[in-house]
Amino acid sequence: MRKIYSMLVIGLLVIGATSCKKDKSEKSKEKIEGKWFVTKTSLILYKNDKQATQSEDTDFGDKTAFIQFNSNATGRIEDTGHGYNFNYNVNGSDIQLTNQKFDDNANTGSDQIPSSFTITRVTSTELVLHSEISYKILNDNYRSVQDIYLNK
């Protein structure tokens, strides 16, 4: 009887411990919530698998460029007073932006802009987002690789 009782207690402890844990998506979402100011962006453009251009921008000292992730899964991206609102979903280290709407766009639909990022670094004060977009123009294949560095 003691053996069954011990196994039952251990089983309940394991169930209790695992049910209290938040999944990675919830933890990632909580970590990114807040207003993040852009400190640097880097962009590499590849044409037919060869690097065509590379640029880096670090001129963000005025704190007018930011990404806001709200706790209700909405947010805003803004740069010098212009931007757009969005909804977001976090799945592990991936962020998907949806229902994106530019400020000055009068149509009722969502604007089509790049909307998937991977969190490559997140601390209480630092966030790095990575995106890669591939597309084809005529006979050429392009790939854009961007990193956005942000601080609270």
ChimeraX commands (.cxc) that place a marker at each C-alpha (Angstrom):
marker #1 position 0.00,0.00,0.00 radius 0.5
marker #1 position 2.83,2.40,0.79 radius 0.5
marker #1 position 4.31,1.76,-2.66 radius 0.5
marker #1 position 1.05,2.71,-4.36 radius 0.5
marker #1 position 0.69,5.78,-2.11 radius 0.5
marker #1 position 4.27,6.87,-2.89 radius 0.5
marker #1 position 3.73,6.43,-6.62 radius 0.5
marker #1 position 0.48,8.38,-6.42 radius 0.5
marker #1 position 2.15,11.25,-4.53 radius 0.5
marker #1 position 5.06,11.32,-6.99 radius 0.5
marker #1 position 2.63,11.27,-9.91 radius 0.5
marker #1 position 0.65,14.19,-8.49 radius 0.5
marker #1 position 3.84,16.18,-7.88 radius 0.5
marker #1 position 4.98,15.63,-11.47 radius 0.5
marker #1 position 1.57,16.64,-12.85 radius 0.5
marker #1 position 1.48,19.71,-10.60 radius 0.5
marker #1 position 4.99,20.77,-11.54 radius 0.5
marker #1 position 4.41,20.42,-15.27 radius 0.5
marker #1 position 1.01,22.09,-15.25 radius 0.5
marker #1 position 2.41,25.20,-13.55 radius 0.5
marker #1 position 5.10,25.73,-16.15 radius 0.5
marker #1 position 4.46,28.25,-18.90 radius 0.5
marker #1 position 5.29,27.20,-22.41 radius 0.5
marker #1 position 8.13,28.84,-24.32 radius 0.5
marker #1 position 5.71,30.99,-26.32 radius 0.5
marker #1 position 4.22,32.55,-23.18 radius 0.5
marker #1 position 7.67,33.17,-21.69 radius 0.5
marker #1 position 8.94,34.72,-24.94 radius 0.5
marker #1 position 5.82,36.89,-25.18 radius 0.5
marker #1 position 6.28,38.14,-21.62 radius 0.5
marker #1 position 9.96,38.89,-22.26 radius 0.5
marker #1 position 9.28,41.03,-25.33 radius 0.5
marker #1 position 6.36,42.99,-23.89 radius 0.5
marker #1 position 7.09,46.69,-23.62 radius 0.5
marker #1 position 8.51,49.53,-25.68 radius 0.5
marker #1 position 11.80,48.74,-27.43 radius 0.5
marker #1 position 13.87,51.49,-29.04 radius 0.5
marker #1 position 15.82,50.71,-32.20 radius 0.5
marker #1 position 19.57,51.18,-31.73 radius 0.5
marker #1 position 20.87,49.57,-34.92 radius 0.5
marker #1 position 19.71,47.83,-38.08 radius 0.5
marker #1 position 21.72,45.79,-40.53 radius 0.5
marker #1 position 20.64,44.61,-43.96 radius 0.5
marker #1 position 22.33,42.29,-46.43 radius 0.5
marker #1 position 20.86,41.76,-49.88 radius 0.5
marker #1 position 21.79,38.70,-51.91 radius 0.5
marker #1 position 21.19,38.41,-55.65 radius 0.5
marker #1 position 21.41,34.89,-57.06 radius 0.5
marker #1 position 23.14,33.69,-53.87 radius 0.5
marker #1 position 25.87,36.35,-54.06 radius 0.5
marker #1 position 26.01,39.30,-51.69 radius 0.5
marker #1 position 24.94,42.39,-53.61 radius 0.5
marker #1 position 24.80,45.05,-50.88 radius 0.5
marker #1 position 25.30,45.43,-47.17 radius 0.5
marker #1 position 24.22,48.36,-45.00 radius 0.5
marker #1 position 24.12,49.26,-41.34 radius 0.5
marker #1 position 22.30,52.12,-39.67 radius 0.5
marker #1 position 23.13,53.26,-36.13 radius 0.5
marker #1 position 21.60,56.75,-36.28 radius 0.5
marker #1 position 18.77,56.14,-33.79 radius 0.5
marker #1 position 19.85,58.31,-30.85 radius 0.5
marker #1 position 16.65,60.37,-30.83 radius 0.5
marker #1 position 14.49,57.37,-29.79 radius 0.5
marker #1 position 11.85,58.06,-32.45 radius 0.5
marker #1 position 12.15,54.53,-33.87 radius 0.5
marker #1 position 10.58,51.86,-31.70 radius 0.5
marker #1 position 8.58,48.64,-31.56 radius 0.5
marker #1 position 5.90,48.37,-28.87 radius 0.5
marker #1 position 4.67,44.88,-27.88 radius 0.5
marker #1 position 1.56,45.14,-25.68 radius 0.5
marker #1 position 0.39,42.40,-23.31 radius 0.5
marker #1 position -2.86,41.97,-25.29 radius 0.5
marker #1 position -0.91,40.80,-28.39 radius 0.5
marker #1 position -1.16,44.14,-30.21 radius 0.5
marker #1 position 1.68,46.47,-31.00 radius 0.5
marker #1 position 3.09,49.36,-32.97 radius 0.5
marker #1 position 6.16,49.99,-35.07 radius 0.5
marker #1 position 7.11,53.62,-35.50 radius 0.5
marker #1 position 9.96,55.63,-36.97 radius 0.5
marker #1 position 10.01,59.45,-36.81 radius 0.5
marker #1 position 6.28,59.75,-36.27 radius 0.5
marker #1 position 5.12,57.33,-38.98 radius 0.5
marker #1 position 4.38,53.68,-38.57 radius 0.5
marker #1 position 1.75,51.02,-38.24 radius 0.5
marker #1 position -0.22,49.00,-35.74 radius 0.5
marker #1 position -0.29,45.22,-35.72 radius 0.5
marker #1 position -1.36,42.12,-33.86 radius 0.5
marker #1 position 1.29,39.55,-33.01 radius 0.5
marker #1 position 1.67,35.94,-32.05 radius 0.5
marker #1 position 4.73,34.39,-30.44 radius 0.5
marker #1 position 5.53,30.74,-31.06 radius 0.5
marker #1 position 8.77,29.84,-29.29 radius 0.5
marker #1 position 11.32,32.25,-30.74 radius 0.5
marker #1 position 9.21,33.15,-33.79 radius 0.5
marker #1 position 7.02,36.25,-33.97 radius 0.5
marker #1 position 4.28,36.61,-36.58 radius 0.5
marker #1 position 2.76,40.07,-37.18 radius 0.5
marker #1 position -0.79,40.20,-38.58 radius 0.5
marker #1 position -3.45,42.82,-39.37 radius 0.5
marker #1 position -0.79,45.39,-40.15 radius 0.5
marker #1 position -2.10,48.80,-41.02 radius 0.5
marker #1 position 0.00,51.80,-42.06 radius 0.5
marker #1 position -1.10,55.11,-40.52 radius 0.5
marker #1 position -1.78,56.99,-43.75 radius 0.5
marker #1 position -3.37,54.15,-45.73 radius 0.5
marker #1 position -7.05,54.83,-46.36 radius 0.5
marker #1 position -8.01,51.35,-47.57 radius 0.5
marker #1 position -9.78,48.98,-45.22 radius 0.5
marker #1 position -7.54,45.95,-45.73 radius 0.5
marker #1 position -4.19,45.13,-44.20 radius 0.5
marker #1 position -0.99,46.23,-45.87 radius 0.5
marker #1 position 1.33,43.52,-47.18 radius 0.5
marker #1 position 4.71,43.98,-45.52 radius 0.5
marker #1 position 7.30,41.54,-44.12 radius 0.5
marker #1 position 5.82,40.08,-40.99 radius 0.5
marker #1 position 7.89,37.21,-39.62 radius 0.5
marker #1 position 10.79,37.61,-37.21 radius 0.5
marker #1 position 12.95,35.31,-35.13 radius 0.5
marker #1 position 14.08,36.41,-31.69 radius 0.5
marker #1 position 17.83,35.80,-31.70 radius 0.5
marker #1 position 18.47,37.50,-28.35 radius 0.5
marker #1 position 16.24,38.71,-25.55 radius 0.5
marker #1 position 17.15,39.97,-22.07 radius 0.5
marker #1 position 15.40,42.44,-19.79 radius 0.5
marker #1 position 17.01,45.34,-21.72 radius 0.5
marker #1 position 18.08,43.94,-25.10 radius 0.5
marker #1 position 16.14,42.42,-28.01 radius 0.5
marker #1 position 17.42,41.34,-31.42 radius 0.5
marker #1 position 14.99,40.42,-34.20 radius 0.5
marker #1 position 16.04,38.63,-37.37 radius 0.5
marker #1 position 14.16,38.28,-40.66 radius 0.5
marker #1 position 14.89,36.71,-44.02 radius 0.5
marker #1 position 12.78,37.28,-47.09 radius 0.5
marker #1 position 13.27,35.57,-50.45 radius 0.5
marker #1 position 11.70,36.75,-53.67 radius 0.5
marker #1 position 12.16,36.60,-57.43 radius 0.5
marker #1 position 12.25,39.44,-59.94 radius 0.5
marker #1 position 12.30,38.31,-63.56 radius 0.5
marker #1 position 15.06,35.69,-63.68 radius 0.5
marker #1 position 16.90,36.80,-60.55 radius 0.5
marker #1 position 16.49,35.36,-57.06 radius 0.5
marker #1 position 16.86,37.77,-54.15 radius 0.5
marker #1 position 17.20,37.24,-50.42 radius 0.5
marker #1 position 17.08,40.01,-47.85 radius 0.5
marker #1 position 18.57,39.35,-44.40 radius 0.5
marker #1 position 17.83,41.94,-41.72 radius 0.5
marker #1 position 18.67,42.26,-38.03 radius 0.5
marker #1 position 17.04,44.86,-35.78 radius 0.5
marker #1 position 18.76,45.67,-32.48 radius 0.5
marker #1 position 16.59,47.19,-29.74 radius 0.5
marker #1 position 16.97,48.34,-26.13 radius 0.5
marker #1 position 14.49,49.28,-23.41 radius 0.5
marker link #1:1,2 radius 0.2
marker link #1:2,3 radius 0.2
marker link #1:3,4 radius 0.2
marker link #1:4,5 radius 0.2
marker link #1:5,6 radius 0.2
marker link #1:6,7 radius 0.2
marker link #1:7,8 radius 0.2
marker link #1:8,9 radius 0.2
marker link #1:9,10 radius 0.2
marker link #1:10,11 radius 0.2
marker link #1:11,12 radius 0.2
marker link #1:12,13 radius 0.2
marker link #1:13,14 radius 0.2
marker link #1:14,15 radius 0.2
marker link #1:15,16 radius 0.2
marker link #1:16,17 radius 0.2
marker link #1:17,18 radius 0.2
marker link #1:18,19 radius 0.2
marker link #1:19,20 radius 0.2
marker link #1:20,21 radius 0.2
marker link #1:21,22 radius 0.2
marker link #1:22,23 radius 0.2
marker link #1:23,24 radius 0.2
marker link #1:24,25 radius 0.2
marker link #1:25,26 radius 0.2
marker link #1:26,27 radius 0.2
marker link #1:27,28 radius 0.2
marker link #1:28,29 radius 0.2
marker link #1:29,30 radius 0.2
marker link #1:30,31 radius 0.2
marker link #1:31,32 radius 0.2
marker link #1:32,33 radius 0.2
marker link #1:33,34 radius 0.2
marker link #1:34,35 radius 0.2
marker link #1:35,36 radius 0.2
marker link #1:36,37 radius 0.2
marker link #1:37,38 radius 0.2
marker link #1:38,39 radius 0.2
marker link #1:39,40 radius 0.2
marker link #1:40,41 radius 0.2
marker link #1:41,42 radius 0.2
marker link #1:42,43 radius 0.2
marker link #1:43,44 radius 0.2
marker link #1:44,45 radius 0.2
marker link #1:45,46 radius 0.2
marker link #1:46,47 radius 0.2
marker link #1:47,48 radius 0.2
marker link #1:48,49 radius 0.2
marker link #1:49,50 radius 0.2
marker link #1:50,51 radius 0.2
marker link #1:51,52 radius 0.2
marker link #1:52,53 radius 0.2
marker link #1:53,54 radius 0.2
marker link #1:54,55 radius 0.2
marker link #1:55,56 radius 0.2
marker link #1:56,57 radius 0.2
marker link #1:57,58 radius 0.2
marker link #1:58,59 radius 0.2
marker link #1:59,60 radius 0.2
marker link #1:60,61 radius 0.2
marker link #1:61,62 radius 0.2
marker link #1:62,63 radius 0.2
marker link #1:63,64 radius 0.2
marker link #1:64,65 radius 0.2
marker link #1:65,66 radius 0.2
marker link #1:66,67 radius 0.2
marker link #1:67,68 radius 0.2
marker link #1:68,69 radius 0.2
marker link #1:69,70 radius 0.2
marker link #1:70,71 radius 0.2
marker link #1:71,72 radius 0.2
marker link #1:72,73 radius 0.2
marker link #1:73,74 radius 0.2
marker link #1:74,75 radius 0.2
marker link #1:75,76 radius 0.2
marker link #1:76,77 radius 0.2
marker link #1:77,78 radius 0.2
marker link #1:78,79 radius 0.2
marker link #1:79,80 radius 0.2
marker link #1:80,81 radius 0.2
marker link #1:81,82 radius 0.2
marker link #1:82,83 radius 0.2
marker link #1:83,84 radius 0.2
marker link #1:84,85 radius 0.2
marker link #1:85,86 radius 0.2
marker link #1:86,87 radius 0.2
marker link #1:87,88 radius 0.2
marker link #1:88,89 radius 0.2
marker link #1:89,90 radius 0.2
marker link #1:90,91 radius 0.2
marker link #1:91,92 radius 0.2
marker link #1:92,93 radius 0.2
marker link #1:93,94 radius 0.2
marker link #1:94,95 radius 0.2
marker link #1:95,96 radius 0.2
marker link #1:96,97 radius 0.2
marker link #1:97,98 radius 0.2
marker link #1:98,99 radius 0.2
marker link #1:99,100 radius 0.2
marker link #1:100,101 radius 0.2
marker link #1:101,102 radius 0.2
marker link #1:102,103 radius 0.2
marker link #1:103,104 radius 0.2
marker link #1:104,105 radius 0.2
marker link #1:105,106 radius 0.2
marker link #1:106,107 radius 0.2
marker link #1:107,108 radius 0.2
marker link #1:108,109 radius 0.2
marker link #1:109,110 radius 0.2
marker link #1:110,111 radius 0.2
marker link #1:111,112 radius 0.2
marker link #1:112,113 radius 0.2
marker link #1:113,114 radius 0.2
marker link #1:114,115 radius 0.2
marker link #1:115,116 radius 0.2
marker link #1:116,117 radius 0.2
marker link #1:117,118 radius 0.2
marker link #1:118,119 radius 0.2
marker link #1:119,120 radius 0.2
marker link #1:120,121 radius 0.2
marker link #1:121,122 radius 0.2
marker link #1:122,123 radius 0.2
marker link #1:123,124 radius 0.2
marker link #1:124,125 radius 0.2
marker link #1:125,126 radius 0.2
marker link #1:126,127 radius 0.2
marker link #1:127,128 radius 0.2
marker link #1:128,129 radius 0.2
marker link #1:129,130 radius 0.2
marker link #1:130,131 radius 0.2
marker link #1:131,132 radius 0.2
marker link #1:132,133 radius 0.2
marker link #1:133,134 radius 0.2
marker link #1:134,135 radius 0.2
marker link #1:135,136 radius 0.2
marker link #1:136,137 radius 0.2
marker link #1:137,138 radius 0.2
marker link #1:138,139 radius 0.2
marker link #1:139,140 radius 0.2
marker link #1:140,141 radius 0.2
marker link #1:141,142 radius 0.2
marker link #1:142,143 radius 0.2
marker link #1:143,144 radius 0.2
marker link #1:144,145 radius 0.2
marker link #1:145,146 radius 0.2
marker link #1:146,147 radius 0.2
marker link #1:147,148 radius 0.2
marker link #1:148,149 radius 0.2
marker link #1:149,150 radius 0.2
marker link #1:150,151 radius 0.2
marker link #1:151,152 radius 0.2
view
